[in-house]
């Protein structure tokens, strides 16, 4: 049916009572006024009806309809007596239709009968609610120039929902037409305010109710780029109420970014953008789905940094995001802030990165410039290359009298591998590096290299060299054999050798300083530090940033905060996220690319790691393999932590090479602290030999209620070299007794039933008691973290984990990795 035709006098649409919506203000009344009581022209055929007006104060809320099933009837304006008879209620018929409310019209899924053609919103002159007096029929009346469309719903709520949805679609359609072709901006501003008011007062509850006006306004701003700054601010203030509970769409984010860059000191940034950015940081779940939200947040923070107070305003903003309490109530704030900081820092080095990999930048991708002939040539960087040191042996440390001056370190044989964060080593051509031109000391002439050479690492000569080094007898990577140790294994490397002379533009330098300071601020909050350490553990920075001295110096504060935190979940993130990758521990240790001191931060990291559960052979082996030289040099300078490290290497027999052992002993004897700790080690070794001397009982059971001190006192009273079966069941021993248990070389059966022996002790046992065959952990507080360490005890044939916190995954892992395991008790666990 054609809805665009015109007709004669309409009894349903009498112009003396109902004003056409085309002549009303765009944000007029939501429904037409009722007709006077004395007027009888409100008849539909022969049946009387009563117009029910919308009561906006009823408080009812409705979901915006996009489609639905409803009964449809169309009444054409009668022109003749015959047509009036045909439109009477006795000949009127209703058709079921599945109607869809599109952006511009009302259409049926089955375009037949009354809905053969779509009903455009522009042709709808009036929209009314009708309630029949003589039948429970709920109708919505749509008046068009040639007649009336009646939509009948099954109940009043559904009828009202159709009424509000149709009215919303019609209004939005009109606003879209008006604002797509603006003529006067003063009128446009009024229409924008009316549009915002309509969205805020609508009884409809749907995400699109606020998003649709924002999209209309963002399209208007995108197509009219010559607006003045004052017009920008007026529009932003007008749409501010819509942004309180909604994220701005991408085009609007671009507009906000432009305003932040052009007018960072505008009061709109503080008064309007602040709650918007706060909502983004609190509620955004994934910047990857809408990267312009992240870009807008980044530009907002930079605009705050441009204010007179500068970083003080940024600090106050970060503090407001955290809140005044010790625990931030919004879990998404920290990940979102970190994501913004990482993206901003990456953008500072984007030119260097693109010149390295010859890939188009984000800006070029947006501009469509992806052709090779449009690319700029690789950017040269100035890399200081001093004359390579002469090849020499491993640092010889001769015994000197305690308190005497430490010996001078000898030159290193070659540059060791410089850590490059998450990136693997880049092979270099074999052969010695070319000597630099002669120059005055302290001012080496830099050579020009491409940025693709950033953080070039020197690998070990080949795998056979590593094999020869291990064949030389040093499990820990000390001297000996035919291999030539590298500088990173022997001495501290000068910071000048580890970093590139990268010069950032002034703007990029300000951006780097701003967001590096935000990372430092985030690390100051105790509740945020564990999550921050976990997010930064994979080193999510480009290697150009890690090669930049200013950046690594700024980030050093964050790493120092991690190293000072006593919580294991924090300082454990200093280590690499997985084997084969470098972590912050490697980067900020002597010889690392980010190290700019004499090893103070390295010593601090080792101290906190050794104070937790990392006092293990595995950690000591990694230190001996990669950081033996720095450890010896720092011990020579009196660092107590490094002295303890060297003593533990000797005590646990980490170093098998005799020459390396003698060098460690000489280093310990060079200082008063080292000499005292070495003498204590010798005393413990003599006691250990006495304890492990053959003889004594083969079975031993401690009385109940015995403590760690009782066990230590008992084992120090005689020889227990033959002890094979030890029962500590129902005693009060803890994980601390593991220090005594690992001294029993013949121990094969250990009963820890109903003790307080935990994960840390279990890890220590797994490294030292490889011959243990029977282990009873029934009713102990061990968890998966400690039980997983048992996978290295290949001799285990009986394991009791009854009433522990064992999980199914750990149980399956243990069964797969312990081939000799025959008896397992997992009753009253998750794996049962």
DABEL-V404010 format. One record per residue. N is the residue number from 1. RES is the residue in one small letter. PHI is phi as a letter, one per 30 degrees, with the letter a starting at -180 (* if undefined). D_LAST is the distance of its C-alpha to the last C-alpha in Angstrom with 2 decimals. Layout:
# DABEL-V404010
[[N | RES | PHI | D_LAST] [N | RES | PHI | D_LAST]]
This chain:
# DABEL-V404010
[[1 | x | * | 71.37] [2 | x | d | 73.16] [3 | x | c | 72.27] [4 | x | c | 74.86] [5 | x | d | 77.99] [6 | x | c | 80.33] [7 | x | b | 81.84] [8 | x | d | 84.36] [9 | x | d | 83.98] [10 | x | c | 80.46] [11 | x | d | 80.07] [12 | x | d | 76.46] [13 | x | b | 77.19] [14 | x | d | 80.38] [15 | x | d | 81.17] [16 | x | d | 83.09] [17 | x | c | 79.90] [18 | x | c | 77.03] [19 | x | d | 77.21] [20 | x | d | 75.79] [21 | x | d | 72.77] [22 | x | d | 74.47] [23 | x | c | 77.07] [24 | x | d | 74.66] [25 | x | d | 73.14] [26 | x | d | 69.97] [27 | x | c | 67.97] [28 | x | d | 69.95] [29 | x | d | 68.91] [30 | x | d | 65.85] [31 | x | b | 67.87] [32 | x | d | 71.52] [33 | x | d | 73.62] [34 | x | d | 74.43] [35 | x | d | 77.78] [36 | x | d | 80.54] [37 | x | d | 80.66] [38 | x | d | 84.07] [39 | x | c | 83.19] [40 | x | c | 82.44] [41 | x | d | 81.65] [42 | x | c | 77.90] [43 | x | c | 77.82] [44 | x | c | 75.75] [45 | x | i | 78.03] [46 | x | c | 78.87] [47 | x | c | 75.62] [48 | x | d | 75.42] [49 | x | b | 72.36] [50 | x | b | 71.41] [51 | x | d | 70.15] [52 | x | c | 67.13] [53 | x | d | 66.90] [54 | x | d | 63.74] [55 | x | c | 62.90] [56 | x | d | 61.21] [57 | x | c | 60.61] [58 | x | d | 58.38] [59 | x | i | 55.22] [60 | x | d | 53.57] [61 | x | b | 51.48] [62 | x | b | 51.00] [63 | x | d | 49.05] [64 | x | d | 51.32] [65 | x | d | 51.77] [66 | x | c | 51.92] [67 | x | a | 52.34] [68 | x | l | 52.32] [69 | x | c | 53.95] [70 | x | a | 57.19] [71 | x | d | 60.51] [72 | x | b | 63.51] [73 | x | b | 67.22] [74 | x | c | 70.07] [75 | x | c | 73.49] [76 | x | d | 76.35] [77 | x | d | 79.35] [78 | x | d | 82.07] [79 | x | c | 85.32] [80 | x | b | 87.23] [81 | x | d | 87.46] [82 | x | d | 85.63] [83 | x | d | 82.72] [84 | x | d | 82.54] [85 | x | d | 82.27] [86 | x | d | 79.56] [87 | x | c | 77.48] [88 | x | d | 77.77] [89 | x | d | 74.73] [90 | x | d | 75.61] [91 | x | c | 75.27] [92 | x | d | 72.40] [93 | x | b | 69.15] [94 | x | c | 65.58] [95 | x | c | 63.44] [96 | x | d | 59.62] [97 | x | b | 58.58] [98 | x | c | 55.48] [99 | x | c | 56.94] [100 | x | c | 55.73] [101 | x | c | 56.85] [102 | x | d | 57.54] [103 | x | d | 58.97] [104 | x | b | 62.55] [105 | x | a | 62.77] [106 | x | c | 61.42] [107 | x | b | 60.66] [108 | x | c | 59.46] [109 | x | d | 56.96] [110 | x | b | 59.59] [111 | x | d | 62.94] [112 | x | b | 65.17] [113 | x | i | 67.43] [114 | x | d | 67.68] [115 | x | c | 65.19] [116 | x | d | 66.76] [117 | x | c | 67.27] [118 | x | d | 65.20] [119 | x | c | 66.33] [120 | x | d | 66.73] [121 | x | d | 66.05] [122 | x | d | 69.44] [123 | x | d | 71.22] [124 | x | d | 69.62] [125 | x | c | 72.27] [126 | x | a | 70.66] [127 | x | b | 67.35] [128 | x | b | 67.33] [129 | x | c | 65.27] [130 | x | b | 66.86] [131 | x | b | 66.09] [132 | x | d | 68.06] [133 | x | d | 69.82] [134 | x | c | 69.97] [135 | x | a | 66.56] [136 | x | d | 62.97] [137 | x | c | 63.02] [138 | x | c | 61.77] [139 | x | b | 63.51] [140 | x | c | 63.86] [141 | x | c | 67.33] [142 | x | c | 67.89] [143 | x | c | 71.58] [144 | x | b | 72.89] [145 | x | e | 76.56] [146 | x | c | 77.02] [147 | x | l | 75.15] [148 | x | b | 71.95] [149 | x | c | 68.36] [150 | x | c | 66.47] [151 | x | c | 62.67] [152 | x | c | 61.36] [153 | x | c | 57.82] [154 | x | d | 56.05] [155 | x | a | 55.90] [156 | x | d | 57.35] [157 | x | d | 54.25] [158 | x | d | 53.98] [159 | x | d | 57.75] [160 | x | d | 57.62] [161 | x | d | 54.77] [162 | x | d | 56.94] [163 | x | d | 59.93] [164 | x | d | 58.30] [165 | x | d | 56.66] [166 | x | d | 59.98] [167 | x | d | 61.84] [168 | x | d | 59.42] [169 | x | d | 59.70] [170 | x | d | 63.48] [171 | x | d | 63.78] [172 | x | d | 61.55] [173 | x | d | 63.51] [174 | x | d | 66.76] [175 | x | d | 65.55] [176 | x | d | 64.37] [177 | x | d | 67.85] [178 | x | d | 69.66] [179 | x | d | 67.69] [180 | x | d | 67.71] [181 | x | b | 71.47] [182 | x | d | 72.36] [183 | x | c | 76.04] [184 | x | b | 76.35] [185 | x | d | 73.63] [186 | x | d | 74.64] [187 | x | d | 74.01] [188 | x | d | 70.75] [189 | x | d | 69.51] [190 | x | d | 70.34] [191 | x | d | 68.53] [192 | x | d | 65.41] [193 | x | d | 65.47] [194 | x | d | 65.96] [195 | x | d | 63.04] [196 | x | d | 60.77] [197 | x | d | 61.95] [198 | x | d | 61.30] [199 | x | d | 57.70] [200 | x | d | 57.12] [201 | x | c | 58.68] [202 | x | d | 57.27] [203 | x | d | 55.22] [204 | x | d | 52.99] [205 | x | c | 49.55] [206 | x | a | 48.38] [207 | x | d | 47.69] [208 | x | d | 50.74] [209 | x | d | 53.06] [210 | x | c | 53.16] [211 | x | d | 52.39] [212 | x | d | 55.29] [213 | x | d | 57.98] [214 | x | d | 56.48] [215 | x | d | 56.61] [216 | x | d | 60.21] [217 | x | d | 61.24] [218 | x | d | 59.49] [219 | x | d | 61.33] [220 | x | d | 64.56] [221 | x | d | 64.09] [222 | x | d | 63.16] [223 | x | d | 66.33] [224 | x | b | 68.62] [225 | x | d | 68.28] [226 | x | c | 71.69] [227 | x | d | 70.85] [228 | x | d | 71.98] [229 | x | d | 69.67] [230 | x | d | 70.81] [231 | x | d | 69.86] [232 | x | e | 66.42] [233 | x | d | 65.95] [234 | x | d | 67.28] [235 | x | d | 64.86] [236 | x | d | 61.88] [237 | x | d | 62.87] [238 | x | d | 63.32] [239 | x | c | 59.82] [240 | x | e | 58.11] [241 | x | d | 56.96] [242 | x | d | 55.07] [243 | x | d | 53.17] [244 | x | d | 51.74] [245 | x | b | 48.78] [246 | x | b | 48.87] [247 | x | d | 48.46] [248 | x | d | 51.77] [249 | x | d | 51.90] [250 | x | e | 52.36] [251 | x | d | 56.16] [252 | x | d | 56.48] [253 | x | d | 54.38] [254 | x | d | 56.93] [255 | x | d | 59.70] [256 | x | d | 58.06] [257 | x | d | 57.57] [258 | x | d | 61.23] [259 | x | d | 62.29] [260 | x | d | 60.23] [261 | x | d | 61.90] [262 | x | d | 65.39] [263 | x | b | 65.47] [264 | x | d | 62.80] [265 | x | c | 64.84] [266 | x | d | 65.14] [267 | x | d | 64.05] [268 | x | d | 62.16] [269 | x | e | 59.60] [270 | x | d | 58.88] [271 | x | d | 59.36] [272 | x | c | 57.94] [273 | x | d | 55.59] [274 | x | e | 53.75] [275 | x | d | 51.85] [276 | x | d | 51.19] [277 | x | d | 49.65] [278 | x | d | 47.67] [279 | x | d | 46.17] [280 | x | d | 45.40] [281 | x | d | 43.57] [282 | x | d | 41.61] [283 | x | c | 40.62] [284 | x | d | 40.86] [285 | x | c | 37.58] [286 | x | a | 38.86] [287 | x | d | 42.24] [288 | x | d | 41.82] [289 | x | d | 42.55] [290 | x | b | 45.68] [291 | x | d | 46.89] [292 | x | d | 50.14] [293 | x | d | 48.40] [294 | x | d | 47.40] [295 | x | d | 50.95] [296 | x | d | 52.42] [297 | x | d | 50.27] [298 | x | d | 51.39] [299 | x | d | 55.04] [300 | x | d | 54.79] [301 | x | d | 53.59] [302 | x | d | 56.39] [303 | x | d | 58.85] [304 | x | d | 57.78] [305 | x | d | 58.36] [306 | x | d | 61.91] [307 | x | d | 62.87] [308 | x | e | 65.07] [309 | x | d | 62.27] [310 | x | i | 60.25] [311 | x | d | 56.89] [312 | x | d | 57.17] [313 | x | d | 56.78] [314 | x | d | 53.75] [315 | x | d | 52.22] [316 | x | d | 52.85] [317 | x | d | 51.28] [318 | x | d | 48.07] [319 | x | d | 48.02] [320 | x | d | 48.50] [321 | x | d | 45.50] [322 | x | d | 43.33] [323 | x | j | 44.76] [324 | x | d | 46.08] [325 | x | d | 42.79] [326 | x | d | 40.50] [327 | x | b | 37.86] [328 | x | d | 38.88] [329 | x | d | 37.96] [330 | x | c | 37.99] [331 | x | d | 35.13] [332 | x | d | 37.07] [333 | x | d | 40.17] [334 | x | d | 39.10] [335 | x | e | 37.78] [336 | x | d | 40.91] [337 | x | d | 43.24] [338 | x | d | 41.74] [339 | x | d | 42.11] [340 | x | d | 45.75] [341 | x | d | 46.41] [342 | x | d | 44.98] [343 | x | d | 47.04] [344 | x | d | 50.14] [345 | x | d | 49.86] [346 | x | d | 49.36] [347 | x | d | 52.51] [348 | x | d | 54.50] [349 | x | c | 53.97] [350 | x | d | 54.10] [351 | x | d | 57.53] [352 | x | d | 56.45] [353 | x | d | 53.30] [354 | x | d | 55.30] [355 | x | d | 57.94] [356 | x | d | 55.26] [357 | x | c | 53.52] [358 | x | h | 56.56] [359 | x | c | 54.56] [360 | x | d | 56.00] [361 | x | d | 55.28] [362 | x | d | 53.86] [363 | x | d | 57.38] [364 | x | d | 58.76] [365 | x | d | 56.14] [366 | x | d | 57.11] [367 | x | d | 60.77] [368 | x | i | 60.24] [369 | x | c | 61.39] [370 | x | b | 59.14] [371 | x | d | 61.77] [372 | x | d | 62.17] [373 | x | d | 65.83] [374 | x | d | 64.96] [375 | x | d | 62.73] [376 | x | d | 64.08] [377 | x | d | 64.28] [378 | x | e | 61.69] [379 | x | d | 62.38] [380 | x | d | 63.48] [381 | x | c | 61.88] [382 | x | c | 63.45] [383 | x | c | 61.33] [384 | x | d | 62.76] [385 | x | b | 62.86] [386 | x | d | 64.41] [387 | x | d | 65.63] [388 | x | d | 62.75] [389 | x | d | 62.48] [390 | x | d | 63.63] [391 | x | d | 61.25] [392 | x | b | 60.56] [393 | x | d | 58.16] [394 | x | e | 55.11] [395 | x | e | 56.14] [396 | x | d | 57.65] [397 | x | c | 57.06] [398 | x | c | 59.49] [399 | x | d | 59.22] [400 | x | b | 61.44] [401 | x | d | 62.23] [402 | x | e | 59.94] [403 | x | i | 61.16] [404 | x | d | 63.13] [405 | x | d | 63.04] [406 | x | d | 60.25] [407 | x | d | 61.38] [408 | x | d | 62.07] [409 | x | d | 59.51] [410 | x | d | 60.89] [411 | x | d | 60.90] [412 | x | d | 57.82] [413 | x | d | 57.94] [414 | x | a | 56.69] [415 | x | d | 54.86] [416 | x | d | 51.11] [417 | x | d | 48.73] [418 | x | d | 49.02] [419 | x | d | 45.75] [420 | x | b | 45.84] [421 | x | i | 42.74] [422 | x | d | 40.62] [423 | x | c | 43.14] [424 | x | d | 43.11] [425 | x | d | 46.02] [426 | x | c | 49.21] [427 | x | d | 50.87] [428 | x | c | 54.40] [429 | x | d | 57.15] [430 | x | d | 57.40] [431 | x | j | 60.25] [432 | x | d | 61.38] [433 | x | d | 61.85] [434 | x | d | 65.46] [435 | x | d | 67.28] [436 | x | d | 68.26] [437 | x | d | 71.96] [438 | x | d | 73.54] [439 | x | a | 73.34] [440 | x | d | 73.61] [441 | x | d | 70.70] [442 | x | i | 68.24] [443 | x | b | 69.23] [444 | x | d | 67.90] [445 | x | d | 69.21] [446 | x | d | 66.39] [447 | x | c | 66.14] [448 | x | c | 65.45] [449 | x | b | 62.32] [450 | x | d | 60.55] [451 | x | d | 57.48] [452 | x | d | 55.48] [453 | x | c | 55.86] [454 | x | d | 53.99] [455 | x | h | 51.65] [456 | x | d | 52.50] [457 | x | c | 50.50] [458 | x | c | 51.67] [459 | x | d | 49.11] [460 | x | d | 49.13] [461 | x | e | 51.58] [462 | x | a | 49.04] [463 | x | d | 45.89] [464 | x | d | 47.99] [465 | x | d | 49.14] [466 | x | d | 45.61] [467 | x | d | 45.02] [468 | x | d | 48.24] [469 | x | d | 47.20] [470 | x | d | 43.95] [471 | x | d | 45.92] [472 | x | d | 48.23] [473 | x | j | 45.60] [474 | x | c | 44.46] [475 | x | d | 40.78] [476 | x | d | 41.35] [477 | x | i | 44.16] [478 | x | d | 47.14] [479 | x | d | 50.52] [480 | x | j | 51.41] [481 | x | i | 51.66] [482 | x | c | 53.76] [483 | x | d | 51.97] [484 | x | c | 53.79] [485 | x | d | 51.68] [486 | x | c | 51.84] [487 | x | d | 53.05] [488 | x | d | 49.64] [489 | x | d | 48.60] [490 | x | c | 51.73] [491 | x | b | 53.44] [492 | x | d | 53.24] [493 | x | c | 54.47] [494 | x | d | 57.16] [495 | x | e | 55.95] [496 | x | d | 58.85] [497 | x | d | 57.31] [498 | x | c | 54.01] [499 | x | b | 55.14] [500 | x | c | 57.44] [501 | x | d | 60.45] [502 | x | c | 59.30] [503 | x | c | 61.68] [504 | x | d | 60.36] [505 | x | d | 62.79] [506 | x | d | 63.58] [507 | x | d | 61.59] [508 | x | d | 58.48] [509 | x | d | 58.87] [510 | x | d | 58.88] [511 | x | d | 55.80] [512 | x | d | 53.98] [513 | x | d | 55.05] [514 | x | d | 54.01] [515 | x | d | 50.45] [516 | x | d | 49.86] [517 | x | d | 50.84] [518 | x | d | 48.38] [519 | x | d | 45.55] [520 | x | d | 46.86] [521 | x | d | 46.91] [522 | x | d | 43.33] [523 | x | d | 42.23] [524 | x | d | 43.96] [525 | x | d | 41.59] [526 | x | d | 38.67] [527 | x | d | 36.32] [528 | x | d | 37.22] [529 | x | d | 37.04] [530 | x | d | 33.28] [531 | x | d | 33.41] [532 | x | d | 36.79] [533 | x | d | 35.61] [534 | x | d | 32.74] [535 | x | d | 35.26] [536 | x | c | 37.75] [537 | x | e | 35.44] [538 | x | d | 36.09] [539 | x | h | 39.84] [540 | x | d | 40.79] [541 | x | b | 44.52] [542 | x | d | 46.98] [543 | x | d | 48.11] [544 | x | d | 51.61] [545 | x | d | 50.43] [546 | x | d | 48.83] [547 | x | d | 52.16] [548 | x | c | 54.10] [549 | x | d | 54.93] [550 | x | d | 55.38] [551 | x | d | 52.00] [552 | x | d | 50.08] [553 | x | d | 52.16] [554 | x | d | 51.24] [555 | x | d | 47.55] [556 | x | e | 47.62] [557 | x | d | 47.52] [558 | x | d | 44.16] [559 | x | d | 42.69] [560 | x | d | 44.20] [561 | x | d | 42.47] [562 | x | d | 39.10] [563 | x | d | 39.98] [564 | x | d | 40.95] [565 | x | d | 37.81] [566 | x | d | 35.61] [567 | x | d | 32.41] [568 | x | d | 30.30] [569 | x | d | 29.44] [570 | x | c | 33.22] [571 | x | d | 34.61] [572 | x | d | 31.83] [573 | x | d | 33.31] [574 | x | d | 36.42] [575 | x | d | 34.75] [576 | x | d | 34.52] [577 | x | d | 31.93] [578 | x | a | 31.07] [579 | x | d | 32.51] [580 | x | j | 35.95] [581 | x | c | 37.03] [582 | x | d | 39.11] [583 | x | c | 38.18] [584 | x | d | 40.39] [585 | x | d | 40.14] [586 | x | d | 41.93] [587 | x | d | 44.41] [588 | x | c | 45.65] [589 | x | d | 45.66] [590 | x | e | 48.98] [591 | x | j | 49.85] [592 | x | d | 47.74] [593 | x | d | 49.57] [594 | x | c | 49.20] [595 | x | d | 50.13] [596 | x | b | 53.44] [597 | x | b | 53.48] [598 | x | c | 53.52] [599 | x | j | 49.80] [600 | x | d | 49.39] [601 | x | d | 46.59] [602 | x | e | 44.95] [603 | x | d | 45.10] [604 | x | d | 43.67] [605 | x | d | 40.69] [606 | x | d | 40.06] [607 | x | d | 40.40] [608 | x | d | 37.79] [609 | x | d | 35.33] [610 | x | d | 35.89] [611 | x | d | 35.46] [612 | x | c | 31.85] [613 | x | d | 29.06] [614 | x | c | 31.33] [615 | x | d | 32.94] [616 | x | b | 31.41] [617 | x | d | 32.88] [618 | x | d | 32.00] [619 | x | d | 33.99] [620 | x | d | 36.82] [621 | x | d | 36.98] [622 | x | d | 37.40] [623 | x | d | 40.15] [624 | x | d | 41.85] [625 | x | d | 41.79] [626 | x | c | 43.10] [627 | x | b | 44.60] [628 | x | d | 45.98] [629 | x | e | 49.56] [630 | x | e | 49.07] [631 | x | d | 47.08] [632 | x | d | 49.92] [633 | x | d | 52.58] [634 | x | d | 51.01] [635 | x | d | 50.51] [636 | x | d | 54.16] [637 | x | d | 55.04] [638 | x | j | 53.34] [639 | x | d | 50.03] [640 | x | d | 47.84] [641 | x | d | 44.52] [642 | x | d | 45.71] [643 | x | d | 46.98] [644 | x | d | 43.54] [645 | x | d | 42.07] [646 | x | d | 44.57] [647 | x | d | 43.91] [648 | x | d | 40.16] [649 | x | d | 40.98] [650 | x | d | 43.06] [651 | x | d | 40.61] [652 | x | d | 37.66] [653 | x | h | 40.11] [654 | x | d | 39.53] [655 | x | c | 43.06] [656 | x | c | 43.98] [657 | x | d | 47.45] [658 | x | d | 49.94] [659 | x | d | 52.35] [660 | x | d | 49.72] [661 | x | d | 48.70] [662 | x | d | 52.36] [663 | x | d | 52.77] [664 | x | d | 49.85] [665 | x | d | 51.40] [666 | x | d | 54.76] [667 | x | d | 53.34] [668 | x | d | 51.78] [669 | x | d | 55.09] [670 | x | d | 56.98] [671 | x | b | 56.08] [672 | x | d | 56.04] [673 | x | d | 52.41] [674 | x | d | 51.31] [675 | x | d | 53.33] [676 | x | d | 51.92] [677 | x | d | 48.28] [678 | x | d | 49.03] [679 | x | d | 50.58] [680 | x | d | 47.51] [681 | x | d | 45.39] [682 | x | d | 47.72] [683 | x | d | 47.38] [684 | x | d | 43.58] [685 | x | d | 43.86] [686 | x | d | 46.18] [687 | x | d | 43.79] [688 | x | d | 40.92] [689 | x | d | 43.07] [690 | x | d | 43.88] [691 | x | d | 40.23] [692 | x | d | 39.30] [693 | x | d | 42.34] [694 | x | e | 41.59] [695 | x | k | 41.48] [696 | x | i | 39.72] [697 | x | d | 36.80] [698 | x | c | 33.88] [699 | x | b | 31.54] [700 | x | b | 31.44] [701 | x | b | 29.66] [702 | x | d | 30.49] [703 | x | d | 31.18] [704 | x | d | 28.95] [705 | x | i | 30.05] [706 | x | d | 31.31] [707 | x | c | 31.51] [708 | x | d | 31.78] [709 | x | d | 35.54] [710 | x | d | 35.33] [711 | x | d | 33.34] [712 | x | d | 35.83] [713 | x | d | 38.75] [714 | x | d | 37.52] [715 | x | d | 36.94] [716 | x | d | 40.35] [717 | x | c | 42.12] [718 | x | a | 42.11] [719 | x | c | 40.94] [720 | x | b | 37.30] [721 | x | d | 37.59] [722 | x | c | 36.19] [723 | x | d | 33.14] [724 | x | c | 30.10] [725 | x | b | 27.77] [726 | x | b | 27.37] [727 | x | c | 25.45] [728 | x | c | 25.34] [729 | x | d | 22.86] [730 | x | i | 23.66] [731 | x | c | 26.36] [732 | x | c | 27.23] [733 | x | d | 27.10] [734 | x | b | 26.03] [735 | x | d | 25.75] [736 | x | d | 29.53] [737 | x | d | 29.43] [738 | x | d | 28.16] [739 | x | d | 31.86] [740 | x | d | 32.62] [741 | x | d | 29.73] [742 | x | d | 30.69] [743 | x | d | 34.06] [744 | x | c | 32.78] [745 | x | d | 33.26] [746 | x | c | 32.27] [747 | x | d | 28.97] [748 | x | b | 26.29] [749 | x | b | 23.93] [750 | x | b | 22.92] [751 | x | c | 21.20] [752 | x | c | 20.48] [753 | x | e | 18.49] [754 | x | h | 19.14] [755 | x | c | 21.55] [756 | x | c | 22.32] [757 | x | d | 21.86] [758 | x | c | 20.86] [759 | x | d | 20.73] [760 | x | d | 24.47] [761 | x | d | 24.54] [762 | x | d | 21.66] [763 | x | d | 23.66] [764 | x | d | 26.74] [765 | x | d | 25.20] [766 | x | d | 23.97] [767 | x | c | 27.59] [768 | x | c | 29.40] [769 | x | c | 27.41] [770 | x | d | 26.98] [771 | x | c | 27.29] [772 | x | d | 24.34] [773 | x | c | 22.35] [774 | x | b | 20.07] [775 | x | b | 18.41] [776 | x | c | 16.65] [777 | x | c | 15.38] [778 | x | d | 13.70] [779 | x | h | 14.59] [780 | x | c | 16.50] [781 | x | d | 17.16] [782 | x | d | 16.27] [783 | x | b | 15.11] [784 | x | e | 14.81] [785 | x | e | 18.59] [786 | x | d | 18.69] [787 | x | d | 15.72] [788 | x | d | 17.29] [789 | x | d | 20.39] [790 | x | d | 18.86] [791 | x | d | 19.37] [792 | x | d | 23.00] [793 | x | c | 22.43] [794 | x | d | 22.89] [795 | x | d | 23.46] [796 | x | d | 19.99] [797 | x | b | 18.90] [798 | x | b | 16.52] [799 | x | b | 14.12] [800 | x | c | 12.29] [801 | x | c | 10.30] [802 | x | e | 9.06] [803 | x | i | 9.79] [804 | x | c | 10.81] [805 | x | c | 11.09] [806 | x | d | 9.21] [807 | x | c | 8.96] [808 | x | d | 8.17] [809 | x | d | 11.88] [810 | x | d | 12.22] [811 | x | d | 9.65] [812 | x | d | 11.64] [813 | x | d | 14.77] [814 | x | d | 14.35] [815 | x | d | 13.82] [816 | x | d | 16.93] [817 | x | c | 19.02] [818 | x | c | 18.52] [819 | x | d | 20.23] [820 | x | c | 20.47] [821 | x | d | 16.84] [822 | x | c | 16.35] [823 | x | c | 14.03] [824 | x | b | 10.71] [825 | x | c | 8.67] [826 | x | b | 5.49] [827 | x | d | 5.17] [828 | x | i | 6.15] [829 | x | b | 5.33] [830 | x | d | 5.55] [831 | x | d | 3.82] [832 | x | d | 0.00]]
